[in-house]
Amino acid sequence: MKISILAAGKLKEKYLSEGIKEYLKRMTPYAKLDITEVPDEPWPENASPAIEDQVRQREAERLMKKLRPGTFLIVLDPRGKMYSSEEMADKLQELALNGRSDVTFIIGGSVGLAPSVVERADLLLSISKLIFPHQLMRLLLMEQIYRWFKILKNEPYHK
């Protein structure tokens, strides 16, 4: 499988970068995985809803330009469906068996995603009912992707 993560904003924290590097290394036997960052849009801390909409739209344009045609798009969104790790592993296997082995995950920026990105999704996925910083979400997603492949291979990591 080819799995991509598209994310708004550059990862700044070293501990998160190190964790992501570790999971990229661990994923090598299972799938080709890459992460693409697009610049996040600067915005004032107490921005109006109209400014936040503009920020989301600009980030959406950058993200959608990086999207490969034909990829199965999974958008991380707190309003999405929650799956167990085993259910998500099964979903990836189902996609692969149906010839959909190119999968892209999108993680929005600080103010979330524009409706145009959410509408384009083939699947809206919620990792948790809790809200996490978008940069931490990259590491959480990487860990889950690795876990899903370990489950599919019936290897002991997930136990």
TIDOLO-881455 format. One record per residue (C-alpha): residue in three letters; x negated, y negated, z negated. Coordinates in pm, whole numbers, padded with zeros to 5 digits, always signed. Example, Ala and Ser with C-alpha at 12.3 -4.5 7.8 and 13.67 -1.06 7.14 Angstrom:
2
ALA-01230+00450-00780/SER-01367+00106-00714/
This chain:
159
MET+00000+00000+00000/LYS-00094-00361+00048/ILE+00012-00576-00243/SER-00028-00950-00257/ILE+00036-01200-00530/LEU+00105-01557-00418/ALA+00088-01811-00697/ALA+00118-02187-00730/GLY-00176-02341-00911/LYS-00536-02251-00976/LEU-00616-02023-01264/LYS-00828-02224-01508/GLU-00866-02012-01820/LYS-01172-01786-01813/TYR-01013-01514-02026/LEU-00724-01483-01778/SER-00964-01473-01482/GLU-01167-01199-01649/GLY-00855-00994-01719/ILE-00738-01028-01360/LYS-01082-00925-01229/GLU-01064-00614-01446/TYR-00723-00515-01306/LEU-00834-00587-00949/LYS-01120-00344-01007/ARG-00889-00083-01163/MET-00647-00108-00868/THR-00910-00014-00608/PRO-00821+00359-00594/TYR-00447+00291-00567/ALA-00376-00001-00335/LYS-00525-00301-00163/LEU-00438-00595-00385/ASP-00513-00961-00330/ILE-00422-01286-00498/THR-00371-01611-00309/GLU-00339-01941-00489/VAL-00185-02249-00337/PRO-00240-02592-00490/ASP+00020-02692-00742/GLU+00181-03029-00703/PRO+00089-03288-00965/TRP+00381-03434-01155/PRO+00432-03654-01461/GLU+00518-03475-01784/ASN+00856-03647-01823/ALA+00951-03627-01455/SER+01308-03678-01344/PRO+01503-03382-01204/ALA+01463-03534-00855/ILE+01083-03542-00892/GLU+01083-03182-01020/ASP+01285-03081-00712/GLN+01026-03248-00489/VAL+00745-03066-00671/ARG+00922-02730-00628/GLN+00985-02801-00259/ARG+00621-02895-00185/GLU+00494-02586-00366/ALA+00752-02373-00182/GLU+00624-02497+00154/ARG+00269-02403+00059/LEU+00374-02059-00068/MET+00591-01976+00233/LYS+00309-02065+00476/LYS+00103-01785+00318/LEU+00380-01526+00342/ARG+00312-01248+00594/PRO+00595-01164+00835/GLY+00767-00841+00741/THR+00638-00825+00385/PHE+00884-00712+00118/LEU+00912-01019-00101/ILE+00953-00985-00477/VAL+01003-01317-00651/LEU+00943-01339-01024/ASP+01235-01524-01174/PRO+01382-01511-01525/ARG+01728-01469-01365/GLY+01612-01160-01176/LYS+01679-00797-01250/MET+01484-00635-01531/TYR+01338-00290-01465/SER+01154-00053-01692/SER+00797+00027-01586/GLU+00912+00369-01467/GLU+01197+00219-01264/MET+00964-00031-01100/ALA+00714+00245-01018/ASP+01000+00433-00852/LYS+01095+00117-00660/LEU+00741+00084-00520/GLN+00742+00450-00422/GLU+01081+00410-00253/LEU+00951+00110-00058/ALA+00645+00303+00058/LEU+00853+00605+00161/ASN+01078+00375+00364/GLY+00784+00221+00550/ARG+00775-00098+00343/SER+00418-00066+00222/ASP+00344-00440+00247/VAL+00471-00603-00074/THR+00426-00962-00189/PHE+00501-01103-00533/ILE+00550-01478-00578/ILE+00488-01659-00905/GLY+00602-02020-00913/GLY+00436-02317-01073/SER+00509-02502-01396/VAL+00850-02629-01285/GLY+00961-02305-01124/LEU+01053-02219-00767/ALA+01258-02396-00505/PRO+01589-02232-00411/SER+01450-02164-00061/VAL+01192-01923-00207/VAL+01444-01751-00432/GLU+01686-01710-00139/ARG+01413-01552+00077/ALA+01345-01283-00185/ASP+01420-00920-00109/LEU+01417-00863-00484/LEU+01437-01101-00779/LEU+01237-00950-01065/SER+01238-01057-01427/ILE+00944-00927-01630/SER+01108-01032-01956/LYS+01384-01245-02102/LEU+01099-01439-02260/ILE+00942-01727-02069/PHE+00565-01711-02013/PRO+00322-01970-01877/HIS+00289-01915-01503/GLN-00086-01855-01533/LEU-00042-01585-01800/MET+00225-01426-01582/ARG-00043-01339-01325/LEU-00227-01124-01577/LEU+00096-00966-01702/LEU+00200-00884-01346/MET-00143-00736-01266/GLU-00121-00513-01572/GLN+00227-00398-01473/ILE+00129-00324-01113/TYR-00160-00114-01242/ARG+00074+00062-01486/TRP+00324+00136-01206/PHE+00056+00309-01000/LYS-00067+00508-01300/ILE+00291+00624-01357/LEU+00325+00726-00991/LYS+00004+00928-01013/ASN+00120+01082-01341/GLU-00193+00956-01511/PRO-00204+00895-01887/TYR-00245+00514-01910/HIS+00125+00440-01953/LYS+00184+00674-02245/
